[in-house]
Amino acid sequence: YMEAVWKELSSKYRCIVLDQRGTGKSTLASVDSATVNMENYVNDLEALRNYLKLDRLTLIGHSWGGMLSLHYAAMHPEKTEKLILLDSGGPTGKFFTYFGDNMNMRLHEEDKREIAMLDSMKKPSLRGIWPGYFFDRKRALATKPINDAELYGQPGISKYAIGSFVSTEKERTSMLKNYKGTVYLIQGRQDPVGESTVYEIRDLLPQLQIHFIEKCGHLPWLENNAQVKKFFNLLYEGLQ
């Protein structure tokens, strides 16, 4: 679902799209707390940085990718050139307490029936949940993934990733203050992640540059044409 972003940026920048562990081609022999944790995620990024022979990385992270980018910057502030956060989760697990409610309040009965059907078949439920990410329901229905199984990666990854993220909260928030580089955030005003998440990031990183897109949800590049244009204009501005 982020293909439109990296394809657009690839016309002007060198973009490395990472298959995080347990997704795409980065399959794991086993999925558990020993293989899926924040230390390993950071080590993967470090291995990539070393392979590319780069002194520092510019990280563009959406949602969970933003959370991982924040964690990497906390662990390796001197190796982080710039953070571009796209509708990112926060540096702590606070937003989890309301994110689900913000999603569910947007869902119609037909969405809930689809979710229940997919759950009963033990299949990923993203197709049913999808409208919860959007401000414009018509755009949500028009952009629904046809086959969402490949978007999830190996079973169990989310559970262990989020568990590790929450358990490393104290270390991350303490060390994140050491990062003094650029932090640039783009977020839909009606993103279910919520505005309070933005200000939680700013409390730790006062240099945060905040840019909201009005009447827009969690995936600005999939909303209406004017919002897509604004999103990419802001993204290019942040990369300059």
Phi, psi and omega per residue, in radians:
Y1 nan -0.217 3.064
M2 -1.707 0.103 -3.079
E3 -0.998 -0.691 -3.136
A4 -1.055 -0.537 -3.123
V5 -1.255 -0.934 -3.071
W6 -1.249 -0.488 3.080
K7 -1.160 -0.719 3.107
E8 -1.120 -0.837 -3.098
L9 -1.164 -0.498 -3.099
S10 -1.144 -0.286 3.106
S11 -1.266 -0.332 -3.097
K12 -2.215 -0.335 -3.067
Y13 -2.302 2.748 2.983
R14 -1.413 2.057 -3.102
C15 -1.992 2.211 3.041
I16 -1.872 2.034 -3.119
V17 -1.741 1.951 -3.037
L18 -1.531 2.188 2.897
D19 -1.397 1.789 -3.141
Q20 -1.100 2.724 -3.055
R21 -0.928 2.327 -3.122
G22 1.515 0.052 3.111
T23 -2.220 2.745 3.093
G24 0.933 -2.185 -3.129
K25 -1.550 -0.068 -3.120
S26 -1.604 1.040 -3.092
T27 -1.345 2.634 -3.127
L28 -1.967 2.544 3.082
A29 -1.165 -0.552 3.084
S30 -2.548 2.559 3.112
V31 -1.971 1.910 3.131
D32 -2.755 -3.082 -3.079
S33 -1.162 -0.343 3.117
A34 -1.387 -0.471 -3.107
T35 -1.768 -0.532 -3.112
V36 -1.970 1.710 3.119
N37 -2.729 2.905 -3.031
M38 -1.132 -0.609 3.116
E39 -1.065 -0.768 -3.141
N40 -1.203 -0.665 3.086
Y41 -1.042 -0.762 3.128
V42 -1.166 -0.726 3.110
N43 -1.080 -0.604 3.087
D44 -1.110 -0.762 3.117
L45 -1.143 -0.668 3.096
E46 -1.132 -0.710 3.098
A47 -1.093 -0.700 3.113
L48 -1.152 -0.766 3.124
R49 -1.038 -0.786 3.137
N50 -1.144 -0.704 3.128
Y51 -1.086 -0.667 -3.130
L52 -1.423 -0.117 3.141
K53 1.020 0.801 3.125
L54 -1.868 2.391 3.071
D55 -1.224 -0.686 -3.100
R56 -2.492 2.703 -3.129
L57 -1.896 2.471 2.847
T58 -1.715 2.071 -3.054
L59 -1.873 2.201 3.008
I60 -1.913 2.027 -3.074
G61 -2.254 2.248 3.071
H62 -1.809 2.328 3.031
S63 0.999 -1.992 3.070
W64 -1.033 -0.627 3.123
G65 -1.055 -0.592 3.062
G66 -1.172 -0.692 3.114
M67 -1.117 -0.739 3.093
L68 -1.131 -0.688 3.113
S69 -1.090 -0.726 3.089
L70 -1.075 -0.707 -3.131
H71 -1.170 -0.734 3.116
Y72 -1.070 -0.784 -3.140
A73 -1.093 -0.579 3.092
A74 -1.179 -0.724 -3.109
M75 -1.365 -0.553 -3.067
H76 -2.383 1.138 -3.110
P77 -1.065 -0.578 -3.103
E78 -1.319 -0.207 -3.122
K79 -1.892 0.168 -3.119
T80 -1.954 1.975 -3.140
E81 -1.287 -0.842 -3.020
K82 -2.801 2.531 3.038
L83 -1.955 2.171 3.023
I84 -1.981 1.872 -3.055
L85 -1.769 2.153 -3.130
L86 -1.948 1.888 3.123
D87 0.806 0.901 -3.004
S88 -1.383 2.616 2.870
G89 -1.205 2.961 -3.065
G90 -1.500 3.115 3.130
P91 -1.349 -0.202 3.080
T92 -2.184 -3.118 3.134
G93 -1.591 0.207 -3.065
K94 -1.020 -0.704 -3.038
F95 -1.181 -0.332 3.102
F96 -1.082 -0.419 -3.086
T97 -1.221 -0.390 -3.125
Y98 -2.202 -0.201 -3.091
F99 -1.012 -0.816 -3.133
G100 -1.073 -0.720 3.117
D101 -1.125 -0.719 3.125
N102 -1.110 -0.572 3.078
M103 -1.259 -0.876 -3.021
N104 -1.105 -0.575 -3.103
M105 -1.155 -0.297 -3.135
R106 -1.626 -0.197 -3.047
L107 -1.439 2.465 3.067
H108 -1.621 2.976 -3.132
E109 -1.036 -0.633 3.137
E110 -1.133 -0.591 3.096
D111 -1.173 -0.755 -3.114
K112 -1.149 -0.630 3.080
R113 -1.145 -0.689 3.121
E114 -1.139 -0.716 3.108
I115 -1.066 -0.794 -3.140
A116 -1.092 -0.700 3.131
M117 -1.132 -0.803 -3.135
L118 -1.121 -0.698 3.105
D119 -1.082 -0.730 -3.122
S120 -1.126 -0.469 3.128
M121 -1.600 0.040 -3.103
K122 1.006 0.703 3.103
K123 -1.952 2.716 3.070
P124 -0.986 2.512 -3.017
S125 -1.851 0.317 -3.068
L126 -1.031 -0.637 -3.139
R127 -1.032 -0.660 3.123
G128 -1.308 -0.664 -3.096
I129 -1.323 -0.447 -2.972
W130 -0.757 -0.835 -3.114
P131 -1.062 -0.372 3.126
G132 -1.166 -0.322 -3.139
Y133 -1.445 -0.246 -2.933
F134 -1.879 2.684 2.922
F135 -1.444 -0.729 -3.077
D136 -1.724 1.907 -3.097
R137 -1.096 -0.630 3.134
K138 -1.062 -0.726 3.108
R139 -1.176 -0.633 3.106
A140 -1.059 -0.828 -3.104
L141 -1.191 -0.555 -3.119
A142 -1.307 -0.359 -3.051
T143 -1.958 0.148 -3.128
K144 -0.950 2.329 3.078
P145 -1.125 2.433 -3.141
I146 -1.264 -0.816 3.117
N147 -2.286 1.828 -3.018
D148 -1.605 0.003 -3.075
A149 -1.032 -0.692 -3.073
E150 -1.252 -0.252 -3.140
L151 -1.368 -0.303 -3.028
Y152 -1.596 -0.450 -3.042
G153 1.342 -2.791 -3.082
Q154 -1.247 2.531 -3.133
P155 -1.012 2.428 3.056
G156 1.660 -0.183 -3.060
I157 -1.068 -0.841 -3.080
S158 -1.013 -0.750 -3.115
K159 -1.024 -0.842 -3.092
Y160 -1.289 -0.636 3.137
A161 -1.119 -0.844 -3.117
I162 -1.182 -0.687 3.097
G163 -1.035 -0.757 3.130
S164 -1.200 -0.659 3.123
F165 -1.068 -0.795 -3.138
V166 -1.142 -0.701 -3.079
S167 -1.245 -0.345 -3.128
T168 -1.777 0.231 -3.048
E169 -1.014 -0.826 -3.062
K170 -1.085 -0.810 3.133
E171 -1.105 -0.760 -3.093
R172 -1.114 -0.850 -3.074
T173 -1.189 -0.527 3.099
S174 -1.228 -0.759 -3.047
M175 -1.461 -0.384 -3.086
L176 -1.099 -0.469 -3.135
K177 -1.124 -0.286 3.137
N178 -1.372 -0.252 -3.136
Y179 -1.431 2.114 -3.061
K180 -1.975 0.073 -3.103
G181 -1.364 -3.041 -3.115
T182 -1.211 2.375 3.016
V183 -2.294 2.089 -3.003
Y184 -2.210 2.173 -3.045
L185 -2.148 2.334 3.018
I186 -2.077 2.257 -3.117
Q187 -2.570 2.411 2.982
G188 -1.145 2.373 -3.093
R189 -1.035 -0.608 -3.119
Q190 -1.728 0.383 3.063
D191 -1.035 2.288 3.107
P192 -1.086 -0.256 3.047
V193 -1.088 -0.529 3.042
G194 1.543 2.626 -3.137
E195 -1.202 -0.529 -3.110
S196 -1.057 -0.492 3.094
T197 -1.128 -0.685 3.114
V198 -1.041 -0.807 -3.076
Y199 -1.304 -0.410 3.010
E200 -1.162 -0.695 3.078
I201 -1.128 -0.743 -3.097
R202 -1.147 -0.538 3.103
D203 -1.065 -0.591 3.128
L204 -1.542 -0.556 -3.088
L205 -2.207 1.453 -3.058
P206 -1.098 -0.263 3.106
Q207 -1.391 -0.001 -3.100
L208 -0.990 2.242 3.032
Q209 -1.744 2.076 -3.008
I210 -1.840 2.299 3.101
H211 -2.355 1.990 3.102
F212 -1.679 2.555 2.997
I213 -1.969 2.118 -3.011
E214 -1.266 2.626 3.116
K215 0.868 0.904 -3.006
C216 -2.545 2.508 -3.106
G217 -1.725 -2.455 -2.968
H218 -1.431 -0.242 -3.040
L219 -2.286 1.308 -3.004
P220 -1.016 -0.555 -3.099
W221 -1.318 -0.014 3.098
L222 -2.025 0.085 3.111
E223 -1.512 -2.605 -3.045
N224 -1.349 2.936 -2.989
N225 -1.006 -0.744 -3.124
A226 -1.115 -0.675 3.141
Q227 -1.246 -0.633 3.078
V228 -1.079 -0.782 3.126
K229 -1.075 -0.792 3.135
K230 -1.098 -0.727 -3.134
F231 -1.001 -0.877 -3.093
F232 -1.216 -0.602 3.057
N233 -1.057 -0.777 3.118
L234 -1.148 -0.695 -3.123
L235 -1.114 -0.774 3.110
Y236 -1.139 -0.642 3.091
E237 -1.066 -0.741 -3.137
G238 -1.173 -0.483 -3.118
L239 -1.479 -0.243 -3.103
Q240 -1.237 nan nan
